[in-house]
Amino acid sequence: MLKVLAAFFAVAVVSSSAWADSATNIKGRGVQVQDGAGLYQHLCQGCHMPGGVGARGAGAVIPALRANPKLGNATYPAYTLLHGFGGMPSFGKMLTDAQVASVVNYVRTHFDNHATDTIDAAAVKELR
Ligand code: HEC
C-alpha cells in the first residue's frame, strides 16, 4: 500500500507543481481558493491532469474524470472527496462544505461531463 501511495505521489510531483503549491497551502493557511476551476487547478490536476484526462505511470492509475459516467450522481464524487478511497486522498479536513460543492460542480460540468443538477454545501455536510 505504501509503495502504491508513493507511486501516486511521484506522478503528482513530476506532473505538476500545482500540487506542491497546494500542499503548502494546506499546512499553512488552509485552502483559500473558493471557485471550482481554481480548486481543480490547485488540488486535483496534479494527479487527474489538465482536462481531467487522468494519468498512468509507475504502476499507478489515476482515473480520468473526463466523460466519466461515475460523476453522473453528485454524491459519488462528493463522498470520494470527503473521505478518499484507495490512492485518492481525503480532502474532508482541508476544504469547507462550499469548497467541496464548488469543485464537484465544476468537474461534473466540465471535461465532457454534462450534469444539469448541482450539489450545495448543505448536501455536502450531510455526507461528512
Ligand atoms: C494524489 C493524487 C490525487 C489527487 C490530488 C486527487 N485525486 Fe482523485 N483520485 C486519485 C486516485 C488514485 C483515484 C482512484 C482511487 C482508486 O480507484 O482507488 C482517484 C479517484 C477520484 C474519483 C473517482 C473516479 C472514479 O472513476 O471512480 C474522483 C471523482 C476524484 N478522484 C476526484 C478528485 C478531485 C475533484 C480532486 C481534487 C479536489 C482529486 N480527485 C484529487 C488520485 C488523486
Backbone and ligand atoms as CSV (ligand in chain L), in Angstrom:
chain,resi,resn,atom,element,x,y,z
A,1,MET,N,N,0.838,-1.223,0.000
A,1,MET,CA,C,0.000,0.000,0.000
A,1,MET,C,C,0.861,1.255,0.000
A,2,LEU,N,N,1.873,1.286,0.870
A,2,LEU,CA,C,2.751,2.456,0.910
A,2,LEU,C,C,3.445,2.676,-0.421
A,3,LYS,N,N,3.854,1.567,-1.009
A,3,LYS,CA,C,4.536,1.656,-2.294
A,3,LYS,C,C,3.605,2.283,-3.340
A,4,VAL,N,N,2.369,1.867,-3.297
A,4,VAL,CA,C,1.393,2.397,-4.253
A,4,VAL,C,C,1.200,3.891,-4.035
A,5,LEU,N,N,1.045,4.281,-2.797
A,5,LEU,CA,C,0.864,5.705,-2.494
A,5,LEU,C,C,2.064,6.512,-2.955
A,6,ALA,N,N,3.263,5.969,-2.724
A,6,ALA,CA,C,4.471,6.673,-3.138
A,6,ALA,C,C,4.465,6.848,-4.642
A,7,ALA,N,N,3.994,5.841,-5.352
A,7,ALA,CA,C,3.941,5.939,-6.801
A,7,ALA,C,C,2.991,7.051,-7.224
A,8,PHE,N,N,1.846,7.135,-6.576
A,8,PHE,CA,C,0.909,8.204,-6.906
A,8,PHE,C,C,1.548,9.560,-6.653
A,9,PHE,N,N,2.240,9.655,-5.561
A,9,PHE,CA,C,2.873,10.924,-5.231
A,9,PHE,C,C,3.919,11.302,-6.249
A,10,ALA,N,N,4.700,10.303,-6.682
A,10,ALA,CA,C,5.727,10.570,-7.679
A,10,ALA,C,C,5.073,11.138,-8.934
A,11,VAL,N,N,3.971,10.550,-9.340
A,11,VAL,CA,C,3.264,11.038,-10.529
A,11,VAL,C,C,2.831,12.477,-10.296
A,12,ALA,N,N,2.287,12.731,-9.123
A,12,ALA,CA,C,1.771,14.070,-8.828
A,12,ALA,C,C,2.883,15.110,-8.863
A,13,VAL,N,N,3.996,14.787,-8.266
A,13,VAL,CA,C,5.073,15.767,-8.152
A,13,VAL,C,C,5.705,16.018,-9.510
A,14,VAL,N,N,5.894,14.946,-10.267
A,14,VAL,CA,C,6.514,15.108,-11.576
A,14,VAL,C,C,5.583,15.874,-12.508
A,15,SER,N,N,4.278,15.588,-12.417
A,15,SER,CA,C,3.388,16.117,-13.438
A,15,SER,C,C,2.999,17.574,-13.203
A,16,SER,N,N,3.070,18.061,-11.990
A,16,SER,CA,C,2.609,19.430,-11.792
A,16,SER,C,C,3.128,20.015,-10.492
A,17,SER,N,N,3.506,21.265,-10.563
A,17,SER,CA,C,3.916,21.932,-9.338
A,17,SER,C,C,2.703,22.449,-8.579
A,18,ALA,N,N,1.531,22.394,-9.214
A,18,ALA,CA,C,0.321,22.902,-8.552
A,18,ALA,C,C,0.047,22.140,-7.259
A,19,TRP,N,N,0.292,20.834,-7.308
A,19,TRP,CA,C,0.034,20.023,-6.114
A,19,TRP,C,C,0.978,20.436,-4.994
A,20,ALA,N,N,2.239,20.731,-5.341
A,20,ALA,CA,C,3.200,21.185,-4.333
A,20,ALA,C,C,2.710,22.490,-3.705
A,21,ASP,N,N,2.208,23.387,-4.551
A,21,ASP,CA,C,1.678,24.647,-4.030
A,21,ASP,C,C,0.549,24.384,-3.044
A,22,SER,N,N,-0.335,23.471,-3.425
A,22,SER,CA,C,-1.497,23.241,-2.572
A,22,SER,C,C,-1.071,22.596,-1.259
A,23,ALA,N,N,-0.045,21.757,-1.314
A,23,ALA,CA,C,0.422,21.125,-0.078
A,23,ALA,C,C,0.889,22.200,0.910
A,24,THR,N,N,1.523,23.239,0.385
A,24,THR,CA,C,1.963,24.339,1.238
A,24,THR,C,C,0.752,25.046,1.845
A,25,ASN,N,N,-0.233,25.284,0.989
A,25,ASN,CA,C,-1.447,25.938,1.465
A,25,ASN,C,C,-2.082,25.162,2.604
A,26,ILE,N,N,-2.118,23.848,2.426
A,26,ILE,CA,C,-2.809,23.005,3.383
A,26,ILE,C,C,-2.152,23.103,4.759
A,27,LYS,N,N,-0.837,23.039,4.769
A,27,LYS,CA,C,-0.129,23.091,6.049
A,27,LYS,C,C,-0.259,24.453,6.696
A,28,GLY,N,N,-0.172,25.487,5.860
A,28,GLY,CA,C,-0.138,26.840,6.401
A,28,GLY,C,C,-1.509,27.380,6.704
A,29,ARG,N,N,-2.178,27.904,5.713
A,29,ARG,CA,C,-3.367,28.719,5.973
A,29,ARG,C,C,-4.661,28.061,5.561
A,30,GLY,N,N,-4.669,26.789,5.219
A,30,GLY,CA,C,-5.882,26.223,4.655
A,30,GLY,C,C,-5.982,26.660,3.208
A,31,VAL,N,N,-6.952,26.147,2.509
A,31,VAL,CA,C,-7.079,26.454,1.085
A,31,VAL,C,C,-7.943,27.701,0.934
A,32,GLN,N,N,-7.349,28.710,0.319
A,32,GLN,CA,C,-8.060,29.984,0.191
A,32,GLN,C,C,-8.967,30.035,-1.030
A,33,VAL,N,N,-8.599,29.293,-2.043
A,33,VAL,CA,C,-9.344,29.345,-3.304
A,33,VAL,C,C,-10.770,28.850,-3.079
A,34,GLN,N,N,-11.744,29.524,-3.673
A,34,GLN,CA,C,-13.143,29.134,-3.467
A,34,GLN,C,C,-13.809,28.606,-4.734
A,35,ASP,N,N,-13.361,29.063,-5.910
A,35,ASP,CA,C,-14.076,28.686,-7.128
A,35,ASP,C,C,-13.641,27.312,-7.633
A,36,GLY,N,N,-14.559,26.625,-8.279
A,36,GLY,CA,C,-14.324,25.254,-8.705
A,36,GLY,C,C,-13.127,25.106,-9.624
A,37,ALA,N,N,-12.985,26.020,-10.582
A,37,ALA,CA,C,-11.870,25.911,-11.526
A,37,ALA,C,C,-10.543,26.074,-10.796
A,38,GLY,N,N,-10.486,27.047,-9.889
A,38,GLY,CA,C,-9.257,27.284,-9.134
A,38,GLY,C,C,-8.930,26.124,-8.217
A,39,LEU,N,N,-9.946,25.579,-7.580
A,39,LEU,CA,C,-9.731,24.424,-6.694
A,39,LEU,C,C,-9.227,23.239,-7.503
A,40,TYR,N,N,-9.814,23.034,-8.670
A,40,TYR,CA,C,-9.360,21.922,-9.513
A,40,TYR,C,C,-7.878,22.101,-9.849
A,41,GLN,N,N,-7.518,23.319,-10.256
A,41,GLN,CA,C,-6.118,23.565,-10.628
A,41,GLN,C,C,-5.175,23.348,-9.462
A,42,HIS,N,N,-5.560,23.805,-8.292
A,42,HIS,CA,C,-4.669,23.713,-7.138
A,42,HIS,C,C,-4.589,22.318,-6.557
A,43,LEU,N,N,-5.737,21.634,-6.510
A,43,LEU,CA,C,-5.780,20.398,-5.732
A,43,LEU,C,C,-5.898,19.126,-6.543
A,44,CYS,N,N,-6.426,19.202,-7.728
A,44,CYS,CA,C,-6.773,17.963,-8.432
A,44,CYS,C,C,-5.907,17.698,-9.649
A,45,GLN,N,N,-5.556,18.752,-10.375
A,45,GLN,CA,C,-4.971,18.464,-11.677
A,45,GLN,C,C,-3.544,17.937,-11.589
A,46,GLY,N,N,-2.904,18.073,-10.438
A,46,GLY,CA,C,-1.596,17.451,-10.260
A,46,GLY,C,C,-1.671,15.945,-10.454
A,47,CYS,N,N,-2.783,15.353,-10.076
A,47,CYS,CA,C,-2.982,13.912,-10.294
A,47,CYS,C,C,-3.876,13.647,-11.504
A,48,HIS,N,N,-5.035,14.286,-11.542
A,48,HIS,CA,C,-6.010,13.967,-12.599
A,48,HIS,C,C,-5.704,14.663,-13.912
A,49,MET,N,N,-4.724,15.557,-13.891
A,49,MET,CA,C,-4.182,16.216,-15.082
A,49,MET,C,C,-5.132,17.293,-15.630
A,50,PRO,N,N,-4.521,18.263,-16.346
A,50,PRO,CA,C,-5.352,19.283,-17.005
A,50,PRO,C,C,-6.351,18.585,-17.939
A,51,GLY,N,N,-7.576,19.061,-17.938
A,51,GLY,CA,C,-8.596,18.439,-18.782
A,51,GLY,C,C,-9.161,17.170,-18.176
A,52,GLY,N,N,-8.674,16.785,-16.999
A,52,GLY,CA,C,-9.220,15.607,-16.320
A,52,GLY,C,C,-8.961,14.301,-17.045
A,53,VAL,N,N,-7.869,14.238,-17.808
A,53,VAL,CA,C,-7.627,13.048,-18.628
A,53,VAL,C,C,-7.055,11.871,-17.841
A,54,GLY,N,N,-6.667,12.111,-16.593
A,54,GLY,CA,C,-6.108,11.026,-15.782
A,54,GLY,C,C,-4.648,10.764,-16.128
A,55,ALA,N,N,-4.065,9.780,-15.484
A,55,ALA,CA,C,-2.634,9.514,-15.686
A,55,ALA,C,C,-2.329,8.064,-15.365
A,56,ARG,N,N,-1.242,7.607,-15.914
A,56,ARG,CA,C,-0.761,6.252,-15.713
A,56,ARG,C,C,0.733,6.313,-15.628
A,57,GLY,N,N,1.324,5.542,-14.727
A,57,GLY,CA,C,2.782,5.520,-14.687
A,57,GLY,C,C,3.248,4.904,-13.400
A,58,ALA,N,N,4.410,4.285,-13.420
A,58,ALA,CA,C,4.996,3.684,-12.229
A,58,ALA,C,C,3.996,2.757,-11.543
A,59,GLY,N,N,3.206,2.048,-12.343
A,59,GLY,CA,C,2.247,1.105,-11.794
A,59,GLY,C,C,1.003,1.751,-11.225
A,60,ALA,N,N,0.904,3.066,-11.320
A,60,ALA,CA,C,-0.239,3.771,-10.749
A,60,ALA,C,C,-1.242,4.137,-11.838
A,61,VAL,N,N,-2.506,4.093,-11.493
A,61,VAL,CA,C,-3.533,4.539,-12.427
A,61,VAL,C,C,-4.377,5.598,-11.726
A,62,ILE,N,N,-4.429,6.758,-12.320
A,62,ILE,CA,C,-5.303,7.813,-11.806
A,62,ILE,C,C,-6.428,7.951,-12.813
A,63,PRO,N,N,-7.654,7.676,-12.393
A,63,PRO,CA,C,-8.743,7.620,-13.364
A,63,PRO,C,C,-8.998,8.973,-14.009
A,64,ALA,N,N,-9.424,8.918,-15.258
A,64,ALA,CA,C,-9.847,10.143,-15.941
A,64,ALA,C,C,-11.151,10.621,-15.324
A,65,LEU,N,N,-11.280,11.917,-15.154
A,65,LEU,CA,C,-12.564,12.484,-14.747
A,65,LEU,C,C,-13.330,12.920,-15.994
A,66,ARG,N,N,-12.630,12.993,-17.119
A,66,ARG,CA,C,-13.249,13.378,-18.385
A,66,ARG,C,C,-14.274,12.331,-18.804
A,67,ALA,N,N,-15.466,12.802,-19.181
A,67,ALA,CA,C,-16.532,11.920,-19.671
A,67,ALA,C,C,-16.685,10.688,-18.770
A,68,ASN,N,N,-16.685,10.921,-17.473
A,68,ASN,CA,C,-16.727,9.815,-16.517
A,68,ASN,C,C,-18.165,9.622,-16.018
A,69,PRO,N,N,-18.802,8.503,-16.391
A,69,PRO,CA,C,-20.207,8.300,-16.005
A,69,PRO,C,C,-20.421,8.243,-14.493
A,70,LYS,N,N,-19.346,7.964,-13.743
A,70,LYS,CA,C,-19.499,7.905,-12.286
A,70,LYS,C,C,-19.741,9.289,-11.684
A,71,LEU,N,N,-19.551,10.328,-12.472
A,71,LEU,CA,C,-19.838,11.677,-11.982
A,71,LEU,C,C,-21.306,12.048,-12.208
A,72,GLY,N,N,-22.080,11.127,-12.768
A,72,GLY,CA,C,-23.488,11.394,-13.056
A,72,GLY,C,C,-24.288,11.716,-11.800
A,73,ASN,N,N,-23.913,11.106,-10.690
A,73,ASN,CA,C,-24.574,11.389,-9.418
A,73,ASN,C,C,-23.585,12.166,-8.541
A,74,ALA,N,N,-23.967,13.346,-8.090
A,74,ALA,CA,C,-23.057,14.234,-7.353
A,74,ALA,C,C,-22.564,13.619,-6.047
A,75,THR,N,N,-23.358,12.713,-5.490
A,75,THR,CA,C,-22.984,12.127,-4.207
A,75,THR,C,C,-21.662,11.364,-4.296
A,76,TYR,N,N,-21.457,10.673,-5.402
A,76,TYR,CA,C,-20.254,9.837,-5.531
A,76,TYR,C,C,-18.964,10.676,-5.484
A,77,PRO,N,N,-18.807,11.683,-6.353
A,77,PRO,CA,C,-17.574,12.481,-6.253
A,77,PRO,C,C,-17.473,13.244,-4.932
A,78,ALA,N,N,-18.590,13.718,-4.397
A,78,ALA,CA,C,-18.538,14.467,-3.134
A,78,ALA,C,C,-18.059,13.550,-2.001
A,79,TYR,N,N,-18.597,12.337,-1.965
A,79,TYR,CA,C,-18.210,11.395,-0.918
A,79,TYR,C,C,-16.733,11.014,-1.074
A,80,THR,N,N,-16.319,10.796,-2.323
A,80,THR,CA,C,-14.922,10.432,-2.590
A,80,THR,C,C,-13.974,11.533,-2.107
A,81,LEU,N,N,-14.333,12.773,-2.376
A,81,LEU,CA,C,-13.501,13.890,-1.930
A,81,LEU,C,C,-13.437,13.969,-0.408
A,82,LEU,N,N,-14.586,13.838,0.228
A,82,LEU,CA,C,-14.629,13.983,1.678
A,82,LEU,C,C,-13.849,12.886,2.377
A,83,HIS,N,N,-13.978,11.666,1.892
A,83,HIS,CA,C,-13.445,10.525,2.638
A,83,HIS,C,C,-12.270,9.830,1.972
A,84,GLY,N,N,-12.009,10.133,0.702
A,84,GLY,CA,C,-10.932,9.479,-0.018
A,84,GLY,C,C,-11.259,8.020,-0.268
A,85,PHE,N,N,-10.509,7.380,-1.138
A,85,PHE,CA,C,-10.559,5.912,-1.223
A,85,PHE,C,C,-9.405,5.458,-2.098
A,86,GLY,N,N,-8.800,4.328,-1.722
A,86,GLY,CA,C,-7.639,3.852,-2.462
A,86,GLY,C,C,-6.551,4.915,-2.499
A,87,GLY,N,N,-6.055,5.206,-3.671
A,87,GLY,CA,C,-4.995,6.196,-3.826
A,87,GLY,C,C,-5.508,7.628,-3.819
A,88,MET,N,N,-6.794,7.784,-3.723
A,88,MET,CA,C,-7.385,9.132,-3.739
A,88,MET,C,C,-7.374,9.691,-2.325
A,89,PRO,N,N,-6.648,10.801,-2.121
A,89,PRO,CA,C,-6.583,11.349,-0.760
A,89,PRO,C,C,-7.917,11.941,-0.321
A,90,SER,N,N,-8.112,12.019,0.985
A,90,SER,CA,C,-9.329,12.643,1.511
A,90,SER,C,C,-9.114,14.147,1.662
A,91,PHE,N,N,-10.088,14.912,1.218
A,91,PHE,CA,C,-9.989,16.371,1.307
A,91,PHE,C,C,-10.954,16.931,2.341
A,92,GLY,N,N,-11.559,16.039,3.124
A,92,GLY,CA,C,-12.615,16.461,4.041
A,92,GLY,C,C,-12.178,17.463,5.084
A,93,LYS,N,N,-10.951,17.316,5.584
A,93,LYS,CA,C,-10.499,18.214,6.661
A,93,LYS,C,C,-9.982,19.529,6.100
A,94,MET,N,N,-9.618,19.496,4.850
A,94,MET,CA,C,-8.922,20.620,4.227
A,94,MET,C,C,-9.885,21.635,3.618
A,95,LEU,N,N,-11.057,21.148,3.217
A,95,LEU,CA,C,-11.976,22.001,2.459
A,95,LEU,C,C,-13.273,22.209,3.223
A,96,THR,N,N,-13.871,23.369,3.022
A,96,THR,CA,C,-15.197,23.629,3.586
A,96,THR,C,C,-16.250,22.901,2.735
A,97,ASP,N,N,-17.466,22.827,3.263
A,97,ASP,CA,C,-18.561,22.209,2.506
A,97,ASP,C,C,-18.754,22.940,1.174
A,98,ALA,N,N,-18.657,24.266,1.216
A,98,ALA,CA,C,-18.871,25.058,0.000
A,98,ALA,C,C,-17.774,24.791,-1.032
A,99,GLN,N,N,-16.535,24.621,-0.556
A,99,GLN,CA,C,-15.436,24.334,-1.492
A,99,GLN,C,C,-15.616,22.962,-2.139
A,100,VAL,N,N,-16.018,21.981,-1.336
A,100,VAL,CA,C,-16.260,20.645,-1.899
A,100,VAL,C,C,-17.360,20.752,-2.958
A,101,ALA,N,N,-18.449,21.453,-2.634
A,101,ALA,CA,C,-19.548,21.598,-3.596
A,101,ALA,C,C,-19.043,22.268,-4.866
A,102,SER,N,N,-18.236,23.324,-4.742
A,102,SER,CA,C,-17.853,24.009,-5.980
A,102,SER,C,C,-16.931,23.183,-6.854
A,103,VAL,N,N,-16.012,22.419,-6.275
A,103,VAL,CA,C,-15.137,21.634,-7.154
A,103,VAL,C,C,-15.900,20.448,-7.741
A,104,VAL,N,N,-16.827,19.873,-6.973
A,104,VAL,CA,C,-17.660,18.790,-7.526
A,104,VAL,C,C,-18.521,19.325,-8.670
A,105,ASN,N,N,-19.149,20.493,-8.457
A,105,ASN,CA,C,-19.977,21.069,-9.523
A,105,ASN,C,C,-19.138,21.387,-10.755
A,106,TYR,N,N,-17.908,21.808,-10.517
A,106,TYR,CA,C,-17.021,22.116,-11.639
A,106,TYR,C,C,-16.712,20.873,-12.471
A,107,VAL,N,N,-16.249,19.804,-11.816
A,107,VAL,CA,C,-15.856,18.627,-12.615
A,107,VAL,C,C,-17.077,17.972,-13.273
A,108,ARG,N,N,-18.251,18.108,-12.663
A,108,ARG,CA,C,-19.450,17.493,-13.257
A,108,ARG,C,C,-19.987,18.272,-14.443
A,109,THR,N,N,-19.502,19.492,-14.652
A,109,THR,CA,C,-19.997,20.309,-15.772
A,109,THR,C,C,-18.871,20.697,-16.725
A,110,HIS,N,N,-17.699,20.101,-16.550
A,110,HIS,CA,C,-16.575,20.344,-17.461
A,110,HIS,C,C,-16.014,19.007,-17.905
A,111,PHE,N,N,-15.023,19.071,-18.777
A,111,PHE,CA,C,-14.328,17.855,-19.230
A,111,PHE,C,C,-15.315,16.845,-19.837
A,112,ASP,N,N,-16.241,17.332,-20.645
A,112,ASP,CA,C,-17.205,16.423,-21.289
A,112,ASP,C,C,-18.138,15.724,-20.314
A,113,ASN,N,N,-18.309,16.293,-19.141
A,113,ASN,CA,C,-19.358,15.829,-18.229
A,113,ASN,C,C,-20.480,16.867,-18.310
A,114,HIS,N,N,-21.722,16.412,-18.392
A,114,HIS,CA,C,-22.805,17.346,-18.678
A,114,HIS,C,C,-23.919,17.286,-17.642
A,115,ALA,N,N,-23.556,17.303,-16.373
A,115,ALA,CA,C,-24.582,17.282,-15.322
A,115,ALA,C,C,-25.442,18.533,-15.416
A,116,THR,N,N,-26.727,18.373,-15.167
A,116,THR,CA,C,-27.617,19.528,-15.194
A,116,THR,C,C,-28.038,19.928,-13.771
A,117,ASP,N,N,-27.723,19.085,-12.796
A,117,ASP,CA,C,-28.026,19.417,-11.402
A,117,ASP,C,C,-26.718,19.794,-10.693
A,118,THR,N,N,-26.847,20.398,-9.528
A,118,THR,CA,C,-25.661,20.746,-8.747
A,118,THR,C,C,-25.833,20.226,-7.316
A,119,ILE,N,N,-24.716,20.226,-6.582
A,119,ILE,CA,C,-24.785,19.876,-5.156
A,119,ILE,C,C,-24.489,21.157,-4.377
A,120,ASP,N,N,-25.127,21.348,-3.230
A,120,ASP,CA,C,-24.838,22.544,-2.434
A,120,ASP,C,C,-24.152,22.159,-1.107
A,121,ALA,N,N,-23.724,23.193,-0.403
A,121,ALA,CA,C,-22.937,22.971,0.818
A,121,ALA,C,C,-23.713,22.140,1.842
A,122,ALA,N,N,-25.016,22.353,1.941
A,122,ALA,CA,C,-25.817,21.625,2.926
A,122,ALA,C,C,-25.812,20.124,2.623
A,123,ALA,N,N,-25.891,19.786,1.336
A,123,ALA,CA,C,-25.888,18.364,0.947
A,123,ALA,C,C,-24.513,17.748,1.203
A,124,VAL,N,N,-23.450,18.537,0.999
A,124,VAL,CA,C,-22.098,18.033,1.280
A,124,VAL,C,C,-21.978,17.743,2.773
A,125,LYS,N,N,-22.498,18.634,3.577
A,125,LYS,CA,C,-22.412,18.487,5.036
A,125,LYS,C,C,-23.011,17.158,5.497
A,126,GLU,N,N,-24.110,16.781,4.872
A,126,GLU,CA,C,-24.763,15.510,5.216
A,126,GLU,C,C,-23.871,14.298,4.958
A,127,LEU,N,N,-22.934,14.451,4.011
A,127,LEU,CA,C,-22.087,13.307,3.634
A,127,LEU,C,C,-20.851,13.181,4.514
A,128,ARG,N,N,-20.612,14.182,5.350
A,128,ARG,CA,C,-19.398,14.158,6.179
A,128,ARG,C,C,-19.463,13.051,7.214
L,1,HEC,C1,C,-2.613,12.333,-5.031
L,1,HEC,C2,C,-3.341,12.185,-6.269
L,1,HEC,C3,C,-4.777,12.647,-6.330
L,1,HEC,C4,C,-5.272,13.895,-6.084
L,1,HEC,C5,C,-4.522,15.128,-5.635
L,1,HEC,C6,C,-6.688,13.833,-6.380
L,1,HEC,N1,N,-7.042,12.581,-6.763
L,1,HEC,FE1,FE,-8.882,11.934,-7.277
L,1,HEC,N2,N,-8.202,10.057,-7.427
L,1,HEC,C7,C,-6.895,9.671,-7.308
L,1,HEC,C8,C,-6.797,8.228,-7.474
L,1,HEC,C9,C,-5.529,7.405,-7.422
L,1,HEC,C10,C,-8.104,7.761,-7.666
L,1,HEC,C11,C,-8.551,6.310,-7.861
L,1,HEC,C12,C,-8.710,5.696,-6.488
L,1,HEC,C13,C,-8.990,4.217,-6.577
L,1,HEC,O1,O,-9.685,3.769,-7.507
L,1,HEC,O2,O,-8.503,3.512,-5.702
L,1,HEC,C14,C,-8.958,8.943,-7.655
L,1,HEC,C15,C,-10.328,8.900,-7.829
L,1,HEC,C16,C,-11.132,10.013,-7.938
L,1,HEC,C17,C,-12.548,9.982,-8.246
L,1,HEC,C18,C,-13.359,8.731,-8.527
L,1,HEC,C19,C,-13.262,8.459,-10.020
L,1,HEC,C20,C,-13.842,7.157,-10.448
L,1,HEC,O3,O,-13.917,6.940,-11.672
L,1,HEC,O4,O,-14.195,6.326,-9.601
L,1,HEC,C21,C,-12.994,11.265,-8.275
L,1,HEC,C22,C,-14.402,11.754,-8.552
L,1,HEC,C23,C,-11.853,12.108,-7.969
L,1,HEC,N3,N,-10.744,11.310,-7.766
L,1,HEC,C24,C,-11.900,13.475,-7.911
L,1,HEC,C25,C,-10.842,14.269,-7.472
L,1,HEC,C26,C,-10.940,15.686,-7.259
L,1,HEC,C27,C,-12.172,16.527,-7.560
L,1,HEC,C28,C,-9.734,16.088,-6.766
L,1,HEC,C29,C,-9.341,17.462,-6.271
L,1,HEC,C30,C,-10.129,18.002,-5.185
L,1,HEC,C31,C,-8.865,14.912,-6.704
L,1,HEC,N4,N,-9.581,13.835,-7.132
L,1,HEC,C32,C,-7.549,14.918,-6.282
L,1,HEC,C33,C,-5.821,10.492,-7.079
L,1,HEC,C34,C,-5.895,11.822,-6.751
